[in-house]
Amino acid sequence: MNRVTIELWLWLGRELKGDFDCPSEMRSIKIEEVEDGTTLRKLMNDLAGRYPPISKRVFDIELQNLYPDVVMNYNDRVINPQEVYDSILKDGDRIIILPLAGGG
């Protein structure tokens, strides 16, 4: 198992309470344990399936893609998600999702 940190800066604090640590309304953090071989796309799909706010604001399950108004920072690098969707996650990876206006 690998531990991956997901951090959302999207004002979802109230909606994601429980499994996510929400130090503020704007910031939500979760450390997710993923099986060996899990891809970034699978992680995002799983999160969107479990958390309706993520499927509505972050990751479109039908299109298997981030919504166009968010940007992803993957291990301290702002990237085009298409570059890494099929990359296998490693222990310690960090994914930060920001609104496009704030991060792009």
FIKOLZA-1660 file (N, C-alpha, C; in steps of 0.1 Angstrom, whole numbers, plus 5000, padded with zeros to 4 digits):
% residues 104
   i   px   py   pz ch aa at
   1 5008 4988 5000  A  M  N
   1 5000 5000 5000  A  M CA
   1 5009 5012 5000  A  M  C
   2 5004 5023 4993  A  N  N
   2 5011 5035 4992  A  N CA
   2 5002 5046 4998  A  N  C
   3 5008 5056 5005  A  R  N
   3 5000 5067 5010  A  R CA
   3 5002 5079 5001  A  R  C
   4 4991 5085 4997  A  V  N
   4 4991 5097 4988  A  V CA
   4 4983 5108 4994  A  V  C
   5 4989 5120 4994  A  T  N
   5 4981 5131 4999  A  T CA
   5 4974 5139 4988  A  T  C
   6 4961 5141 4991  A  I  N
   6 4953 5149 4982  A  I CA
   6 4949 5161 4989  A  I  C
   7 4951 5173 4983  A  E  N
   7 4948 5186 4989  A  E CA
   7 4939 5194 4979  A  E  C
   8 4928 5198 4983  A  L  N
   8 4919 5206 4975  A  L CA
   8 4917 5220 4980  A  L  C
   9 4919 5230 4972  A  W  N
   9 4918 5244 4975  A  W CA
   9 4906 5249 4968  A  W  C
  10 4894 5244 4971  A  L  N
  10 4882 5247 4963  A  L CA
  10 4870 5250 4972  A  L  C
  11 4871 5255 4984  A  W  N
  11 4860 5258 4992  A  W CA
  11 4850 5247 4994  A  W  C
  12 4855 5235 4996  A  L  N
  12 4847 5223 4998  A  L CA
  12 4847 5218 5012  A  L  C
  13 4852 5226 5022  A  G  N
  13 4853 5222 5036  A  G CA
  13 4841 5216 5042  A  G  C
  14 4830 5223 5041  A  R  N
  14 4817 5218 5046  A  R CA
  14 4812 5206 5040  A  R  C
  15 4814 5205 5027  A  E  N
  15 4809 5193 5020  A  E CA
  15 4817 5181 5021  A  E  C
  16 4830 5182 5025  A  L  N
  16 4839 5170 5026  A  L CA
  16 4842 5167 5040  A  L  C
  17 4836 5172 5050  A  K  N
  17 4839 5169 5064  A  K CA
  17 4838 5154 5066  A  K  C
  18 4845 5150 5075  A  G  N
  18 4845 5135 5079  A  G CA
  18 4858 5129 5075  A  G  C
  19 4859 5124 5063  A  D  N
  19 4871 5117 5058  A  D CA
  19 4883 5127 5055  A  D  C
  20 4879 5140 5052  A  F  N
  20 4889 5150 5049  A  F CA
  20 4892 5158 5061  A  F  C
  21 4904 5162 5063  A  D  N
  21 4908 5172 5073  A  D CA
  21 4906 5185 5066  A  D  C
  22 4898 5194 5073  A  C  N
  22 4895 5207 5067  A  C CA
  22 4900 5218 5076  A  C  C
  23 4913 5222 5075  A  P  N
  23 4918 5233 5083  A  P CA
  23 4911 5246 5081  A  P  C
  24 4905 5247 5069  A  S  N
  24 4897 5260 5066  A  S CA
  24 4886 5256 5056  A  S  C
  25 4876 5265 5054  A  E  N
  25 4866 5262 5044  A  E CA
  25 4872 5260 5030  A  E  C
  26 4883 5267 5028  A  M  N
  26 4889 5266 5014  A  M CA
  26 4898 5254 5012  A  M  C
  27 4904 5248 5022  A  R  N
  27 4914 5238 5021  A  R CA
  27 4909 5225 5027  A  R  C
  28 4910 5214 5019  A  S  N
  28 4906 5201 5024  A  S CA
  28 4917 5191 5021  A  S  C
  29 4921 5183 5031  A  I  N
  29 4933 5174 5029  A  I CA
  29 4929 5160 5033  A  I  C
  30 4934 5150 5025  A  K  N
  30 4931 5136 5028  A  K CA
  30 4944 5128 5025  A  K  C
  31 4947 5119 5034  A  I  N
  31 4958 5110 5030  A  I CA
  31 4951 5097 5027  A  I  C
  32 4953 5093 5015  A  E  N
  32 4946 5081 5009  A  E CA
  32 4956 5070 5008  A  E  C
  33 4952 5058 5012  A  E  N
  33 4960 5046 5010  A  E CA
  33 4955 5040 4997  A  E  C
  34 4965 5037 4988  A  V  N
  34 4961 5031 4975  A  V CA
  34 4970 5019 4973  A  V  C
  35 4964 5010 4966  A  E  N
  35 4971 4997 4963  A  E CA
  35 4983 5000 4953  A  E  C
  36 4993 4991 4954  A  D  N
  36 5003 4992 4944  A  D CA
  36 4997 4991 4930  A  D  C
  37 5003 4999 4921  A  G  N
  37 4998 4999 4907  A  G CA
  37 4986 5008 4904  A  G  C
  38 4981 5015 4914  A  T  N
  38 4970 5025 4912  A  T CA
  38 4975 5037 4904  A  T  C
  39 4968 5040 4894  A  T  N
  39 4971 5052 4886  A  T CA
  39 4965 5065 4892  A  T  C
  40 4970 5076 4887  A  L  N
  40 4963 5089 4892  A  L CA
  40 4949 5089 4887  A  L  C
  41 4946 5085 4875  A  R  N
  41 4933 5085 4869  A  R CA
  41 4924 5076 4878  A  R  C
  42 4928 5065 4882  A  K  N
  42 4920 5056 4890  A  K CA
  42 4917 5062 4904  A  K  C
  43 4927 5068 4910  A  L  N
  43 4925 5075 4922  A  L CA
  43 4915 5086 4921  A  L  C
  44 4916 5095 4911  A  M  N
  44 4906 5105 4909  A  M CA
  44 4892 5100 4907  A  M  C
  45 4891 5090 4899  A  N  N
  45 4878 5083 4896  A  N CA
  45 4872 5078 4909  A  N  C
  46 4880 5071 4917  A  D  N
  46 4875 5065 4930  A  D CA
  46 4871 5076 4939  A  D  C
  47 4878 5087 4940  A  L  N
  47 4874 5098 4949  A  L CA
  47 4861 5105 4944  A  L  C
  48 4860 5107 4931  A  A  N
  48 4848 5113 4925  A  A CA
  48 4836 5103 4928  A  A  C
  49 4838 5091 4927  A  G  N
  49 4827 5081 4930  A  G CA
  49 4823 5081 4944  A  G  C
  50 4832 5084 4954  A  R  N
  50 4828 5084 4968  A  R CA
  50 4824 5097 4973  A  R  C
  51 4828 5108 4967  A  Y  N
  51 4825 5121 4972  A  Y CA
  51 4818 5130 4961  A  Y  C
  52 4805 5131 4961  A  P  N
  52 4798 5139 4951  A  P CA
  52 4804 5153 4949  A  P  C
  53 4809 5160 4959  A  P  N
  53 4815 5174 4956  A  P CA
  53 4827 5173 4946  A  P  C
  54 4834 5162 4947  A  I  N
  54 4846 5160 4938  A  I CA
  54 4841 5157 4924  A  I  C
  55 4831 5149 4923  A  S  N
  55 4825 5146 4910  A  S CA
  55 4819 5158 4903  A  S  C
  56 4814 5167 4911  A  K  N
  56 4807 5179 4906  A  K CA
  56 4817 5190 4903  A  K  C
  57 4828 5191 4910  A  R  N
  57 4837 5203 4909  A  R CA
  57 4851 5200 4904  A  R  C
  58 4855 5187 4905  A  V  N
  58 4870 5184 4903  A  V CA
  58 4872 5174 4891  A  V  C
  59 4865 5163 4892  A  F  N
  59 4868 5152 4882  A  F CA
  59 4855 5146 4876  A  F  C
  60 4854 5147 4863  A  D  N
  60 4842 5142 4856  A  D CA
  60 4844 5127 4853  A  D  C
  61 4835 5120 4860  A  I  N
  61 4836 5105 4859  A  I CA
  61 4833 5100 4845  A  I  C
  62 4824 5106 4838  A  E  N
  62 4821 5102 4824  A  E CA
  62 4832 5104 4815  A  E  C
  63 4838 5116 4815  A  L  N
  63 4849 5120 4806  A  L CA
  63 4863 5115 4811  A  L  C
  64 4863 5110 4824  A  Q  N
  64 4876 5106 4830  A  Q CA
  64 4886 5117 4829  A  Q  C
  65 4882 5129 4833  A  N  N
  65 4891 5140 4832  A  N CA
  65 4888 5151 4842  A  N  C
  66 4898 5159 4846  A  L  N
  66 4895 5171 4854  A  L CA
  66 4886 5180 4847  A  L  C
  67 4878 5188 4855  A  Y  N
  67 4870 5198 4849  A  Y CA
  67 4880 5209 4844  A  Y  C
  68 4876 5217 4834  A  P  N
  68 4886 5227 4828  A  P CA
  68 4889 5239 4837  A  P  C
  69 4881 5241 4848  A  D  N
  69 4883 5252 4857  A  D CA
  69 4892 5249 4869  A  D  C
  70 4898 5237 4869  A  V  N
  70 4908 5234 4879  A  V CA
  70 4921 5230 4873  A  V  C
  71 4932 5232 4881  A  V  N
  71 4945 5228 4877  A  V CA
  71 4951 5219 4888  A  V  C
  72 4960 5210 4883  A  M  N
  72 4966 5200 4892  A  M CA
  72 4981 5203 4894  A  M  C
  73 4985 5202 4906  A  N  N
  73 4999 5203 4910  A  N CA
  73 5002 5189 4914  A  N  C
  74 5012 5182 4908  A  Y  N
  74 5015 5168 4911  A  Y CA
  74 5030 5168 4915  A  Y  C
  75 5032 5165 4928  A  N  N
  75 5046 5165 4933  A  N CA
  75 5053 5178 4931  A  N  C
  76 5046 5189 4934  A  D  N
  76 5052 5203 4933  A  D CA
  76 5055 5207 4919  A  D  C
  77 5047 5202 4910  A  R  N
  77 5048 5207 4896  A  R CA
  77 5034 5208 4890  A  R  C
  78 5031 5220 4885  A  V  N
  78 5019 5222 4878  A  V CA
  78 5020 5215 4864  A  V  C
  79 5011 5206 4862  A  I  N
  79 5012 5198 4850  A  I CA
  79 4999 5198 4842  A  I  C
  80 5000 5193 4830  A  N  N
  80 4988 5190 4822  A  N CA
  80 4984 5176 4827  A  N  C
  81 4972 5174 4832  A  P  N
  81 4969 5161 4838  A  P CA
  81 4970 5149 4828  A  P  C
  82 4969 5152 4815  A  Q  N
  82 4970 5142 4805  A  Q CA
  82 4984 5135 4806  A  Q  C
  83 4994 5143 4810  A  E  N
  83 5007 5137 4811  A  E CA
  83 5008 5126 4821  A  E  C
  84 5001 5127 4832  A  V  N
  84 5003 5118 4843  A  V CA
  84 4991 5109 4847  A  V  C
  85 4980 5110 4840  A  Y  N
  85 4968 5103 4844  A  Y CA
  85 4971 5088 4845  A  Y  C
  86 4979 5083 4836  A  D  N
  86 4982 5068 4836  A  D CA
  86 4995 5065 4844  A  D  C
  87 5001 5075 4850  A  S  N
  87 5013 5072 4859  A  S CA
  87 5009 5065 4871  A  S  C
  88 5017 5056 4875  A  I  N
  88 5014 5048 4888  A  I CA
  88 5019 5056 4900  A  I  C
  89 5010 5057 4909  A  L  N
  89 5013 5065 4921  A  L CA
  89 5023 5058 4930  A  L  C
  90 5031 5066 4937  A  K  N
  90 5041 5061 4946  A  K CA
  90 5039 5066 4960  A  K  C
  91 5044 5059 4970  A  D  N
  91 5042 5063 4983  A  D CA
  91 5048 5077 4985  A  D  C
  92 5040 5086 4991  A  G  N
  92 5045 5100 4994  A  G CA
  92 5041 5110 4983  A  G  C
  93 5035 5105 4972  A  D  N
  93 5030 5115 4962  A  D CA
  93 5021 5125 4968  A  D  C
  94 5021 5137 4962  A  R  N
  94 5012 5148 4967  A  R CA
  94 5005 5154 4955  A  R  C
  95 4992 5154 4956  A  I  N
  95 4983 5160 4946  A  I CA
  95 4976 5172 4951  A  I  C
  96 4977 5183 4945  A  I  N
  96 4970 5195 4949  A  I CA
  96 4962 5200 4938  A  I  C
  97 4949 5202 4941  A  I  N
  97 4939 5207 4931  A  I CA
  97 4936 5221 4934  A  I  C
  98 4937 5231 4925  A  L  N
  98 4935 5245 4927  A  L CA
  98 4925 5250 4916  A  L  C
  99 4917 5260 4920  A  P  N
  99 4909 5266 4909  A  P CA
  99 4918 5273 4899  A  P  C
 100 4915 5272 4887  A  L  N
 100 4923 5277 4876  A  L CA
 100 4927 5292 4878  A  L  C
 101 4918 5300 4883  A  A  N
 101 4921 5314 4886  A  A CA
 101 4931 5316 4897  A  A  C
 102 4932 5306 4906  A  G  N
 102 4942 5307 4917  A  G CA
 102 4955 5300 4914  A  G  C
 103 4955 5291 4905  A  G  N
 103 4967 5283 4903  A  G CA
 103 4973 5283 4889  A  G  C
 104 4966 5289 4880  A  G  N
 104 4971 5288 4866  A  G CA
 104 4974 5300 4859  A  G  C
% end
